[in-house]
Amino acid sequence: MNVAFIGLGTMGAPMSLNLLKAGHRVTVHNRTRDREAPLLAAGAQSADSPAQAAAAAEVVLICVSDTADVEAVVLGESGIIHGAKPGTVVVDMSTISPTATRQIAAQLAQAQVALLDAPVSGGSEGAQRGTLSIMVGGEETAVAKVRPVLEAMGNTITHVGPTGSGQLTKAINQIIVAGTYWSIAEGMALGLKAGLDMEKVVQAVGSGAAGSWGLTNRSGNMIDNHYPLGFRVRLHRKDLLIALEAARELGLPLPMAAYVEQVESGLIAKGFGDEDLSAIARSVREQGGL
């Protein structure tokens, strides 16, 4: 399938590479153009703008940082809407506002272009391995058309409902991630403070009801107080703000999510915003004198 991919960051670059490996014809575009080079070496084509990337594509994928970036990529002066042909499906794999998603979808529909909101979970490891969980909102016919493309990047593709549902589902995911990481950080801090063998502790609790992806893959960071990048603190904070705004619109308090968002804001203020999300353990360690 002819596919365009816009946004070649920590997630987008390996996702694009997996599309190439699956045999799709891929055109890439990134705001920082030198990030395109590894994809071009692997067989992708380059486009000078989102509009140009969309012009020859049946499916256009987007993976950028925030709502404003998606709006610029889709609706801006050189945006997808100016290049995409009727019948094209745009798949936004970013994490953005559900309300903005619906507004963008409405404008694309006027050009007979479908939008799916399809944010992902699984971190940079999942992007590299092609094992992402992809939560999709939009029309069933569009989902069916792009499913072979999504299957090259993820092993769990779930159509969760109409436009905006994917973003709301991702908001739920990020709330749960916030609570999971915070509880792991507290647990690791208690064990360290008590002088336990933390490798054995993780092995013991990870085999029971406390087992989770976060415990398996990020507890080591928290024990070592070293946070190599998987998913940035500042991006998770952005996602939590989206979740908190959606909750406010529905009149729902989310005290844990609000607390973790404040912790992340503090880490960003101290210069840790580009560390892995597991760096929220810094706050627990600092409070405990570790």
N, C-alpha and C positions, 0 to 999 in steps of 0.2 A: 504494500500500500504506500502511496505517496504521503509522507508525513513531514510536517514542519515542527520544529521544537524551538521555542523561544525562552531563554533563561538557562544558562549553563553554569549554575552555582554548584554548591556541595551536593545537591540532590539532582539537578537537571542534567549535569554532564554524564554521570553514570547511567541515568535513565535513558538518555539519548544513545549511549553506547549499546545498551541492551536492545534498543530498537534496531540498530544496525546489525547486531548479532542474530536477531530474529529474521533478518532478510528484508526489512522494510527499507524503502528509499527515503533517506532523511536529509532535509535541509535545515540548517541551524542558523540562529541569529542570537547574538548576545550584545548587550550594551557596551561591555568591555570586550572589544573585538578579539583580543589576543587569546581569550578563553575558548575561541572556536577552534584553534589550531589542533589540539589533540583529536577532536572529532573529525576534522578534515583529513587528518592523517589516517583515520580509521575508515574513511570512505564517504563521509557526509559532504554535502554541498553547502556553500555559504550564501546567505542573503544579506543585502545591505540594510534591510528594514523589515519590521514585522509584516508590512503590506506585501513586500516582495516575497517573503517566505511563504505567505499564505496563497500567493497567486497560483502556484502549481500544486497545491496540497489538497488532498481529500480530507485530512484531519490535521488540525493545528493544535499543538499542545503548548501550554504556558506553565512555567514554574518560576515565579518571581516572588519578591519579598512581601509585598503588601498590597492593599486595596488600590492606592494611588498608582502603583506600578502597573497593575492589571488594567486599570482604566486607560492609562497612557498607551500600553501595548495594544489594546483592542480598539480604542476609540480615538486615539491621538492622531496628529497630523499625518503620520506614516503608519497608522495602526492597521491591524488585521482587517477591520471593516472596509478599508479602502482597497484591499487586494483579494479578499475571499470571494469565491464564486458562489452563487446559490446552490444549496445542497451541502456545502462544507459544514463540518462539525468542529467547533472550537471546544477544546477540553481544558478547563482551567484547573491545574493541579496545585495551584498556590493555596494558601489559607488566608481567606479574606472575609469581609463582611457579607453575611447572607443577604442583607437588604441591597447592598451594592451589586451583588451577583444577579439578583432579579432584575435590577435596573439595566445592567449591561445586557442581559439576555433579551430584554424587551427591545433594545435598540438593534441588536443583531438580527432579531426576528424580522424586523422591517426590511432587512437585506436578504431575507430567506436563508439565513445562517443560523444553525442551532448552537446553543451553548449547553455544555454539561459542566457542572461544578464537581470536581473529582479530586479533592485533597487526599493526601496520603499519610500513612503512619508506618513506622519501621526504621526511621533514622537513616543515616548515610550507609549503614551496613545493608539495610534492606534495598536501598537504591542500587548499590553495587551488585548485590546478588540477584536482583530481580524478584525479591520476595516481599515487596511492599503490600500493605493492606490499602486498598483503594475504595473510598466511599463515594458513590456517584449519585448526584441529583440531576434530574432532567427527564426528557421524554424517552420512553422505552425503545422506540425505533432508532434513535440516535445512539443509545447505549449499545444496542445490538450491532450497529455498524462499526463502532470503535472497539468492541470487545477484543478482537485479535490484537489490536495495538496495546490495549491495557494489559493483556495477558503476557506481553513481552516484558513488562515492568513489575508486575505484581502477581502473587499467587492467591490472593483473596480479593475478588472484585464483587462488591455488593451494591446493587441498585437500591438505594434507601428511600427514594421518593421523588417528588417534583423538584423543580429548580430551587436551589437554596438548601435543600435537605442534606446535601453532601457537606456543605459548610457547617451546618448546625451539628451534624454528626461528628465532624472534626472538632468542633468546640467541646463537645462532650468528651471526646478522646483526650483533649488537652487538659480538661479539668481532672480527669482520672489520672493522667500522667503526673500532674502537679501533686496530687495527694500521694501517689505511689512513691515518687522520688523523695518527697518530704519525709514520709514515714521511714523509708530506707535510710535516709540521712540521720534521722533520730536513732534508729536501731543501731547503725554502725557506730555512732558517737557513744552510745551507752556501752557497747562492747569494748571499744577502745579505751574508754575511761576506766572500765573494770579490769583492763589488762588481759582480755580473752584472746585466744588464737582465732583471729577473725576469718581465716580461711576455713577453719573447721565450723565456725558459727554459720557462715554463708552456706556451706555444704549441708548443714543440719536443717536450717530453716528453709532453704531453697527447695528441699524435697517434700515440704509439707504445704499447709494452706497459705503460707507467706510467699511461696514461690511466684516469681514474675519475671518478665523480660528485663525490667529495670534492675532487679536484684542480680540476675545472672550477668548482665552486661555492663552495669554501672556501679555496683557496690565496690568494685576494686578501685575505681577512681576516688570514691569517698574515703576509703580506707587509706589510700596513698596520699590523699590531698593533692591530686594531680588530675587535670581535667582536659585531656586532649579532645579536640572538636569532634562531636557527632552531630549535635543540634544546638544552635546557639541560644544562650540565655535570653538575649534580647529578642530573638524571634519567638521564643515560647511566651515571653511577656506580651508581645504583640498579640499572640493567639489568645492568651487569657483575657486581654482587654476586649477582644471580639466576643468571647464567651460571656464576660461580665455585662457587656452592653446588651447582648441578646437576652440575658437573664433579667436585666432591668426592664426591658421592653415587656417582658412577661410577668413582671412583679414577683420575681423569684430571688431570694437572697442566697448567695453562695459564699459563706464566710471563709471556708478553707481556701477556695480559689482566690478570694480577695486578699487573704493573708500572704499566700505564696507570691501573688503579683507584687505585693509591697516588698517582700524579700528580694525578688528579682530586680525591682527598681533600685534597691539599695546596692546590689551587686553591680548593676550597670553604672551607677554613680561612682563606684570605686574602681571602675575600669575593667570589670570582669564580664562584660556583656557579650564578648565574642568567645568565651569559654563554653565548654559543653554544659548542658542543662544540669548535669550532676553537680556542678559547682554550687548549687544551692546548699550543699553540705558545708560550704565555707561558713555560712551563717550559724548553723548548729554547732560546728566546731568552735567558732569564735565565742559563742555564748557559754560553751562548756569549758573554755580554757584549754582546748586541745591545740 
